[in-house]
Each structure stands twice: as C-alpha cells, then as structure tokens.
Amino acid sequence: MTDIIKRFANLTFKKMKIIFISRFFPYIGGRESVVLSLADYLSRDHDVAVITPDIGRKSSQYQVFPYSPDTVVSVINDFKPDIINFHAFYLINDLIIDYCREKDIKTVLTLHGDLFNFGSEKDKEFFKSASKKIDRIVAVCQQGMDAMEENGTKKDKLDLIYNGVNVEIFKDYLLNKKALRSAL
C-alpha cells in the first residue's frame, strides 16, 4: 500500500466528502478495522463520516452518525458526500440508493469475504438485488470476486482490492528479535 501512496503522492486530488456505511466499533473484526483505517487515513485530506448501527467510537478527525433507515438520508443530505462506500450489504436499502441516484452520489459496496459460499439464501438474494443498484462492487479476495461473477454480477462492475496492512506497526524497533527467537 505504501508504494501505491508514494506513486500518487505528487498528484493533486479534489478534496472529497466520503461516507462509509458499515458495522463499526465497539465490534472488532476485519471489516471494522478496515473502515477505521480508511476513515483515519482519508480524513487527513478529505471530509469523512461513518454511519453505523454500532456507536462505540468517536473521532475528532471524522464524524460518526447512528444508522437507521429513516435518518441516513437526512445525514447524507446534510453532509453532501461525493461517494458512499457500504461495507455491509445488508445496510443498503432502496431509499438510500434512490436518493443517491437522484443527487448523483456514487455508491460502492465493499464485500468482505465470500457471501455465495457461506451466506444464507436470503442474504444471497438480497445481495443480488442490492448489487444491481450499486455503481461499483469491490471484492477483498479473489474467491469472493469469483463467486460474485459465477452468480451473475457483471465483471465490468467489479474490482478486486485486497485489504492493506499498516506495516508501520511492525517496525523492527518495536520488537526485540532475540526475545522473539528464544520464545519461538
């Protein structure tokens, strides 16, 4: 991920307004960690908000709003995002998507994992319906991408973006190599 950032470091980008709609802290899992990392990083240069049913984290860098189908459109209307990135397909609803289309707000769904080999039939049908209305879909693994293609998602609507790892937290000076070697 650092190489990608370095390659584009000299480019100038429009300051964007980005909303993530996802499960979030206090739940701790891969999806929640990814959304936290994205919100923390992107809020350095962009206006960021997180809409979540899980209010357990506040930030001075970005806004966190409670999710309910009735209030999401109000938050979107006030925040005026350029893009909305869903990280939980089951938080998508027609009211939100229709409003985004009306206001020309781009929508992206990041699907964490392989829903088609592990999800319920109800979830699969809901995903198929919701994915037709979303502008782009991002898979975080090849298996998930393959499963979406095999189940009718158009390939030109899909992108594969692996979750990044913040390598800074693994710097050598944080680890005592001798102690680790003897322990292992």
N, C-alpha and C positions, 0 to 999 in steps of 0.2 A: 504494500500500500504506500510506503514511503516513496518508492520510485515513481509511482504514478503522481503523487503530490509534487515531487521535485520537477517532473517533466512539465507540469502545468503551472508551476509556481510563478512564472513570469507573465502568464496570461491574466488579463483583467476580466472579471465576470461582473455581471449586473448583480447588485445586492438583491437577493430573493427573499420572499416570505414563504416559509415552508411549514406545513403542519404534518406531524406524524400522528396517526390514529392507531393505537396499539394497547396491548396489555403493558403494564409498566410496574415499576417498583411500588409496593414492597415485594412483589413477586420477583424471584431471581432465577432467570433462565437465559438461554441463548438469545431469544428474541428480545427480551427486556434489556439485556446487556448491549445488544446491537443498537437498539433505539437510543439508549442512554449515551453510548459512544457517538452516534451520529448527531444527536441533539447537542452534546457538549462541543463537539468539533465544529459543526456547521454554524453554531451560534456565535462563533468568533467573528464571522464575516456576514452573516445573514440573520434575519429575524426568524426565530424558530418558536414553535409552540407544539406541545404534546397534548392530545386529547385522549383520555384514558378512563376506564371504569375503576382503575386502581390508584387512587390518590394516596401516595405514600412518599412522594418525593417532591420537593420544591427546589427551584433553582433561581439564582439571581441572573443567570445567563439567558434563560428562556422561560416562557410561560407554560404552566400546566393547568389544564382545564378538565373538569369532570365530564365523562361521556354519558350522554343519554340521547337517544334518537331525537328527542324534542329540542335539545339545546345545541346540538352540533351545528346546525345550520346558522343559528344565531352567532356562535363563536366564529364560524367561517365568514359570515357577513361582516363582523366587526374586525377580524384580523386581516381579511382580504388577501389570502395566500395566492401565490403563483402556482403552487403544486401541493397536492396532498398525497402522502405516502402511507398507505394502510399496511400494517404489519400483522393484522389479524383479519382474515377474510370474513369472519362472522360478524365483524363490526361494520361491514358495508351494508347500506340499505338504499332502497330506491330514492328516498327523499334526498339523501346526501348526494348521490350520483346525479340525479336530475338537476339539483341546484348547481353542482359543479359544471355540468354541461351548459346550463343557462348562463353562467358567469364566465365561461371559458377558462375554468381552472383545470389544469391537467391532473389526472389521477393515476397513481401507480400502486400496485399491490406487490409487496414482497412476501412471497410464500416461503415460510421456513419449514423445510422438510418435504416429505412425500405424502401428500394427502391421499393420493389414489391407492396406495398400497396399505395405508394404515388408518385412514379415516372411515367414518361411518358412511352408509349410503346416503343419509340425509345431508351430511356435510359435503359429500361429493356433488350432489345435485345442486346444493346451494352455491358451491364454488363455481360450477359450470354456468349457472345463471348470472352470478355476480361478475364473473370474468369477462363476459360478453360486453359489459358496460364500462369496464375499466380501460384506460388508454394503453397502459403497459403493464406487464407482469414480469417480476423478477424472481427467478429461482435462485436459491443459495447453494444448490447442489445439483450435479448432473442427473442423479436419479430422479429428483423432483421435476426437473425440466423434461426429461424423457417421459415421465409419467403424464405430465400435462399434455405433451404433444400426442401421445398414444390415446389420450382421452378427449381429443378434439380441439384443444387450444391451438389457435393458429400460430405457426412458428414465427411469423413476422411480428407478432405481438409480444414475443418472449425475449428476455435477456437472462444470461447467466452471470451473476456477480457473487463470487464467494465472499463470505464474511471476512473482514480484515482482522488482523491481530495487532494490537498495540505493542510493538516489540520493545518500546521504551521501558516497560515494566519488568523486562527480563535482562536488564543491563548487568554486565559482569560484576560491577562494583556492589550490587545488591546481594550477591551470592558468595559464600565462602566455598570455593571449589574443593578445597581439601576436606572440609567437613562433609560436603555432599558426597564426595567419593568414598570416604570412610563409612558413611551411613548407608550407601548403596552397595 
